[in-house]
Amino acid sequence: MAHLAVNVDHVATLRQARGAEYPEPAAAALAAEAAGADAIVVHLREDRRHINERDVRIIKEVIRTRLIFEMAATTEMLGIALSVKPHTVTLVPEKREEITTEGGLDLINHHSSVKQTVEALKSTGIKVCIFIDPDLDQIKMAHKIDADMIEIHTGAFCDARVDHEREREFSRIVDAAKIGAKLKLSVNAGHGICYNTIKAFQGLDEIDEFSIGHSIVSRAVLTGMDRAVRDMAALIRDL
């Protein structure tokens, strides 16, 4: 059965909208964990637009599940990761002007520098995941640079508005998951997945974990974090 990793970045987004001290991302992480989340995800961005170092360190200290730390492959972020020692680091591309991550990491053009980051993290026992588009060459490169796992970028599928686009993009995800599993990589999926699009993954057993944030936090605003996480976890159990 696939696992659920809950991203609490947008709890911090709500806090930053007013420059307030609340809501507290660590409290959201604990609530998600109590409701059945198998891991907690945070993305520390260069511009600190939502999550900050304090959040990362407190969440690492208080949760009992796994901490997945999303970061760009920079010297600054590597230093923070080596200090915090999360269970897993997910390496992602990052552009200051983007609203959210727009695509997977381009390993074909950046494999040398990313490989150095992978090696530095793995040398301290931190597992490494690469956030990647459902592209077979990129996945093969993730395997070549010795990543432990991949997270397939599902945004193009989740954002598709017509059937033929949706079918095409999901076919790419299926192929990516199968080649990743064949290469003995753990396969995760994330970006844009909501309570409707998660149902499309029925029977795709190659996916080990779904990383979901915005849709859960959005529902939590209306129903509470406990209900929002439990509803998503139930949908994943039925896949």
N, C-alpha and C positions, 0 to 999 in steps of 0.2 A: 504494500500500500504506500502511495506517495505521501510525503510529509508536507507540512505547511510552514513556511517561514514568513513572518509578519514584519513588514517594513514600517517603522514608526516615524519616518522622516516628516510626514505631513502633520503630525502632532506638533512638531517643532515649527513647521511652517505657520500654523495657527498662532503659536506663541509669538513668532517674529512679526506677524502682521500688526501687532500693537506694541511691539518692543516690551512685552510684559515678561513676567517670570513664570507664567502658567499658560497653557497646560504643560505638565511635566512629562517629557518623553519617557523617562524611567518608570513613572507610574503607569503609563500606557503599556510599556513593555511587560511589566509585571501582570497587568490585567490580561494582556494577550496570552502570556504564558499560562496563567491560571485557567484560561478558557480553552487551552489545548494547543497553542502554538508550539511547534517543535523547535523553532529557532526564532531569533530576533535579528532583524536587518537594520543597519544604519549606514547612510552614505555621508561621509564627511567631505564636503566640497571645499575647493580652494577658497571660495568667497564666503564660506560659512553661512550660506543663505538660510539654512534651517538647523541641522544638527551641528553642535560644536564639540570641542574636545571634552568639556565637562560632561556632556551627555554621554559620550562614548564610554568614558571611564566609570561613570556611575552605573550605567546599564551593565557593563561587564562585571561590575562588583555585585550587583543585586540579583541578576537572573541566574537560574539554575539550568536553563537550556543552553543551546549554542548561540554564540554571538557571531554574526556574519558582518564583516566590516567591508563595505564597498568603498573603493578609492581609486584615484588615478595613479598610474605607475610613475610617481614623482619621488624625488629624494625626501621631500618634506613628509609626504604621506607614509613612505616606507618607515621613516623614523618613528612616527606615531604608532604604526602597526606593530613594530618590534617592541615598543614600550608597553602597549596595551595587551598584546598577545591574544587576539581573538581566536576562536576556533578555526575560522575560515576567513580569508580575504578574497573578495571578488574584485578583480581588476576591471575597471570600466573606462571608456573614453570620457572626456569632460571638456566642454566648451563653456566659457563663462556666460555667453549670451543666450544659451539654450534654456528653455523653461524646464525641461526634463531631459534625460538621456535620450538621444535621438537615434542611436544605432549601436551596433556592437563594436568592440575593439578591433582595429585593423591589424591583425597579426602579420599579414603578408608583408606590409611595409614597415612594421615596427617590431618584428619578432626579436631582434637582437637586444634592444633595450628592455623589452618586456621579459625576456628570458633571464636577464640579470636580476630583475625584481623577483621573479618566481624563485630563483635559486636562493636569494637572500631570505625570503620568507620561509621556504621549505627547510632551510638549514636550522631554523629554530623550532621546527615542528608545526608550523602553521600550514594548514591545507590551503591550496590555491585554486580558485575558480576563475575562469575567463568568461566575461559577458560578451557574447559573440552572436553575430547574425547567423541565421540558418543557411550557411554557405559551407559546402563540403571542404573546400580548400582551406578555409579558415579553421575548421574543426581539426583537420589533419595537422595544421601548424600548431594548434593548441596541444595536441598529443606530442608533437615533435619537441616542443619546448618543455615538456614534462609537467604540464598542469595536472592537477588531480581530478578536476571536473570542469564542465562547461555549464554556463547558464544561457540557454537559447533565448535570444531576443524575440519576443512574441508580439511586439508592438504593431508591425505591419498587418498581421492577421487580426488582432483585436480592433484595429482602427478601420479595417476594410468596410466599405459601405455597400458593395454589390457582391452578389453570390460568386461570380467567377473569380473576383479578386480574393475573396475569402477562401475559396477552395484552393486557389493557387498557393496562397501564403501558408495555408495549413499543410499542404502537401510538402512544402519546403521544411516545415517544422518536423513532420514525421520522418522525412529522409535524414534530417540532421540528428534527430534523437537516435535513430537506428545506427547510423554510422558512428556516433559518439559511443554508444553502448558496445558496438563491435570493436572499437579501439580501446575498450576497457576504461573509458572515462565515466565517471558519475555524471548523470545528465539532469540538470535543473532547467526550469523555464520561468520566465518572468517578463513583465512590462506590459501594462495595460489590461491584465487579466481581471475580469470582474465576475459577478455572480452568474452572469449569463454565458460569457465566453468560456468559462472553466468547463462547462458541460461538453464542449467539443472534444476534450481530451480523453473522453471515455475510451478505455481499452488501450491507450498508448502507454503500455507498462514500462517502457524504457525510461520514462521520466521519474526521477526519484523524489524531486521536491519542487514545489511551486513557491516562488517568491512574490508576494502580493502585498501592496501597501495602500495605494490611493483609494481603491474601491472599499477596502475594509475600514480605513479611517473615515471615509465619507459616510459609510453606513453607521459607523460608531457615533457620529455626531447626532444621528437621529434615534438610534436604538441602544447605544452603549457599546463599549468594546467587547464585553463578554458575549453578547448576542451576535455581534458582527463576526467575531472570530469563530464562534461555534457554528454559525450558519455556513461559513466558508469551509470549515473543517469537515462538516457533514457532507457537503458537495464533493469534496476531494475523496472522502471515504467511499463514495458511491461510484467513483470512476472505474 
